[in-house]
Amino acid sequence: MRKFAVALSFLLLSSQAFALDVAGVNVPPTVSVNRKTLYLNGAGIRKAYVFVKVYVGSLYTERKVTTPAQLLADPGEKLIRMSFVHSKVEKDKIVKAFAEGLANNSPAVAQSAEAKAFLSSFKDDFVKGDTVDIVVSPDGTVTASHNGKILGTVRSPELARGVLLIWFGEKPADADLKKGMLGNG
């Protein structure tokens, strides 16, 4: 894992112009969100039970960030992309993981109506090749989509912060993924 992280860091630092291949997933160097170009900040693999690869997580930002504090303070658009590599991940498992991430890192938000609305957006299981995008906009709007289809939109600055903390809080579900997405892998 350490060699992979070093190689990924080198690639990210050496050129923003080339797509990366992470666990067989093409991770593009840029994406367009709300008419803005976002740049790949970092990527990593979400694992379960140490060896099971669930999804490739990618963070896209307008400006490079290397710490959670920089990410939370950054006023630009942000995109977390989950590219599933496991054969099937049940919707209930992802929703439970999101709910736990909110409870562990943003307990005041976890039981809010906005959090419940966000979690209820996810209605289908995920299979290998699926992509889930979660866009966090500067005004606190959180938009989730599955394979390009918008699942739901909630406007709440508190929820937007809480959603980011699922991956980047003190108690992330996967510390290695957090490091990779912050470009520190």
N, C-alpha and C positions, 0 to 999 in steps of 0.2 A: 504494500500500500504506500509506503514511504517513497519508493521509486516512482510510482505513478504520480504522486503528489508533486514531487520535484519536477518531473517531466511536464506535468500540466502547468505548473507555475512558470517554467521556462517558456513554454509555448505562449502563455498569456502575455508574458513580458516582452517576448521577442517580436510578436506581430499580432496586431488586432485584425489583420486583413484575412486570415485563414480560418476556415472552419475547423473545429476540433472533432475528433471521433472519441467519444467516451462510451465505453461498453457497447459499441456498435451503433450509437446514436450520433448523428451528425448535429453538432452544436454550432449554429451559425455565429459569426462574429458580431453581427448586428441584427436588430429587428426593428420594425416600425410599430409604434404604439401611439395612438391619438395624435398622429401626424408628427411625431418626434422620433428621431433615431436614437435607439438605446444600444449601448455597447455591452458585450459580454464582460461581466465583472469577474465571473468564476463559475466553475461547475464541479460537481462531484456525484457520487453514487449513494443513494439512500439504500441502506442494507437493513435486513431483518435477520435476526439470529446469526449475526456475524458474516455468514457466507451467502445469503440469499439476496440477490440484487433485485430491488423493487422498482426504482426509477432513477433516471439521471435528472438531477436538479440543477437548474441554471438560473443565475441571477443576472438580470440586465438592468443597467442604470444609465443615466445621462452622463454621470461623472464617476470615475473610479472611487470605490470605497474599500477600506480594508478592515474596518471595525464595525461592530453593531452601532456604536454611537454615531459614527459618520453616516451610516446608512439611515438611521432614524432622523438625523438632522438634515439630511440632503433634501432640498425642496423639489427635486425633479420626479418624473415618472419612474416607476419601478415595475419590473416584471419578474415573477418567479414562474419558471416553466418546469413542469414535471413531465418527463418523457418516459413512459412506462416500458420496462424491459422484462418484467415478469409476465408469465403467460396469462394470469388473471389475478386481479386484486379486487376484492369485493368492496363495493361502495361503503358499506358499514365500517370496514377497517380503516379506510381513509378518513371518514367522518369522525370516527372514534379517535384517531391519531390527531386530527385537527383540534377536536374538543379537549383532548389531554394537553396539547401544546398551548392552547389558550389558558386552560386552568393552571398549568405549571408556570406560565410566564406573564399572564395578564388576568389574574383571578377576578378582578373587578369587572372585566369585560366578558368573561366566560359564560355567564348566565344571562347576559343582556339579550334583549329582543333582536338587536342587530346581529349578534353572534349566532343566535338561533336561525335567523333568516339566511345568513351566510352558509351555515352548515346544511340547511334544508335545500340549498341550491343543487347539491349533488344527489342525483337520482339513479345513476347507472353504475354498473361495475366498470372497471378499467381493464383493458387487455393490452398485451404487448403491441407497441406501435401507437397507442393512444397518447395524446398530449393534453395536459391540463395547464392552462395559463391563468395566473392570478395577477391582475394588474392593480397596483396601488397608486392612485393619482394624488397629486399635491393637495387637492381639496378634501382628501379623506374618502374618496370613492374607491370601493373595492369591487372589481368585476372579475367573475370567474367564468371561464369558458372551457368546453370539452371538445377537442377536435374542431375548433373554430366556431362552435355554436355557443352563444352566450347562455350561461345557466342562470345567472342572477347578478344584480348590482345592488350594493348597499352603500349608502353615504354615511359614514361615521368616522371621524378622525381617530376616535378611541379604538374602534374595530380595526382600522387600517394599521395602526401601531401594533395591536395585538396579533394581527395576521403575520406581520413581519417577524414578530417575536416567536412565532411557532418555530421558525427555522433559525432565528438569530438571537434568541433570548438566552438567559443564563442556563436554562434547562431545555436545550433543543432535543428533538427526538434522535438526532444523529450528529454528534459533535464533529465527525470527520466531514460530513456533508456541509456543515456550517463553515468550516475552515475552507473547504474547496470553493464554495460559492462566494466567499469573501476574498478569494484569490490568495489564500494563505496556506493552501493544502500542502 
